[in-house]
Amino acid sequence: MEINIHNAEILLSAANKSHYPQDELPEIALAGRSNVGKSSFINTMLNRKNLARTSGKPGKTQLLNFFNIDDKMRFVDVPGYGYARVSKKEREKWGRMIEEYLTTRENLRAVVSLVDLRHDPSADDVQMYEFLKYYEIPVIIVATKADKIPRGKWNKHESAIKKKLNFDPSDDFILFSSVSKEGMEKAWDAILEKI
């Protein structure tokens, strides 16, 4: 599939099923901790500066944000999890919203699960990966902020993450940097393969 990534726009924000776009376009969801660099990932992948708002305040995305890409597919940005300043009630609400989308959306082809290459995955990261495996939702692990670690240490960090996640070797694992664009082509290849 040929996709013109420059033809991308934010389509709508949804709190529940009744707001989702009603069509057959394939969707790729993006999940990760609040400060893992999800907005930067979207902007890098779509070659835009501010399509997805990067914010100094993690936890700002509180709805499912649907991005239309060339009328051929969509990215769906789900709220970042594991952010402390949000009340437990809010977190539960998000959890239900994310779960409803991930388990019932027929357009969903795969989830890009973002983790920070510099740190071991959090309990939330592990839970998300286990959740996706349990529901047999195809998953692409993208380890962000690769530019913050010397290249010689990438393997060590990658191994630590895979071990903590109990990583399934049949899944894609991509090292990514929104600064150097490292991993951008690999990420597109993995995404298009799922569509």
N, C-alpha and C positions, 0 to 999 in steps of 0.2 A: 504494500500500500504506500502510495506517495502522499506525503503530508506536507503542506506548506505551514510550517510552524509559525510564520509571521502573521498568519491569519488566525489570531487567537483573541478571545475576549472573555471577560467574566460574564456568565450568562445569568445566573441567579443564585440566591442563597435560600436554602431550605431547612426547615426545622423538623419536618416529618414527611412521610410518604406522599401526602396529598400535594406537596409542593414540588416533587421531583419532576424533571422534564418527562413528558409522555411521548417517547419515541423509541426507536430501536438502536440508537447510537451506542457503540461500545464505550464502557467507562473504565478508567483506571483510577482507583482510590489511592490517596496518599495519606499515610498515617505515621505518627511519630510524636515524641515528646515535644512540649511547647517550644523549646529553644533549640531544636535539632537542626533547623535550617530548612524547613519545609517550603516557606515562601521563596527563599533563595533558590531552592531546587527547581521550583516551578518557573521562576523568572529565567534561570539559566537554560532550562530545557526549551523554553519558548523564546529565548533570545530577547527578552524584554527586561527593562529595568524595574518597573513598578507595577506589573500586572497583578501580581499577588503582593499585598502590602506586607513588607517586613516591618516588624514593630519592636521597639525596645521593651514593650510590655508583653511578655509571653502570656499565652492564654487568651489572646484577643479574638481569635477565630472561634465563634461560639455557634456557628451554623455550618451546615454542609455547603461549601462553595463549589458550584459547578462552572468549569471553564470550557467553553466551546473551542475546539481546535479544528479549524478548516472545515467545519460541518461534517467531519468524518469520525471524530471521537471526542471524548471529554476527559479532563482530569477532574477528580472530585477531591477537594481538600477537606479532610475531616478534622474536627477540633483537636488541637494538641492535648495530650493527656498528661497527667502527673504534675499539674501545676498547683503549687501549694496555696496560692492566694484565693483560690476559688473554693467556695463552701462545699461541704460534702454533698449537700443536696444538688447543687449545680453539677458537680462531677457525676453524680448518679444519673442526672438528666441527660448529660452528654453521652454517658456510657450507653444508655438506652437508645439514644438517637443513632449513635454509631453502630450499635449492634443491629438495630432494625435495618439500617441501610445495608450493612455487610451481609446479613443473612437472608434478606428478602429481595434484593435488587437484581433482577434478571439481566440487566445491562452490564453488570459488573464482570470484568474479565480477569482482573488481577489486582492485588494490592501492593503498592510500593511501600515497604515498611522501612522508615528511615531511622538509623541509629547513628550515634556520634562515634566516629572511629577512635577518638581519644580516650573514651571511657568504656568500662564494662557496661553491657546493657542493663537497664534498670529492671526492677520487678515488673513494671508496666510493659516494658519492651518484650520481656520474656512472655508475659501473659498474652500480649497481642499476637506474638508469633504462634504460641500454642493454640490460641483461639482460631487463627487462620488455618492452621494445620488440621484442627479438629473438624472444622466445617469444610475442609478440602477446597479452600479458596487459594488459587495460585498466588504465590508470594515472591516478590523480588526484594531482597534485602539491599538497601543502599546505605553504605557507611559514609556519612558526610564529613566535611572539614578535614579531608585528607591532606590539604596544604599545610595544616597546622602541625603535622608530624613528619619528621625526616623520612624520605622514601625507604631508607634502609630498615626502618622499624615497622613498616606497613604490615609485613607478614606476621610479626609478633602480635600486633593489635588485632589483625583479622582472625588469627587463631583463637585469641582470647574471647572475641565476640562469638565466634562459631561454637566454641565450647560452652559458653554460658547459655546460648540459645538452644543448645542441643540441635544444631543446624542440620537440616536435611540436604545432603550433597546434590540432590536433584534440583534444588532451588538455585536461582541466580544470586550471586553475591557480587556487588559492584562497589568499588572504591570511588568516591566522588568528591569533587571540589568545585564549588561555585566560583571560586577565585581563578583557578587555572583551567577550568572546564574539563578537568580530568574525569573520565568515566561517562561523559555526556553521550558519546556515540554508543557506548556499550549499553547505557541505560535505555536509549531509544531502540536499539536492536531488541533488547529483552522485552520492552513494552509492545513493540509492533508484532513480535512473535506471538504474544498472548492474544492479540486482537485478531 
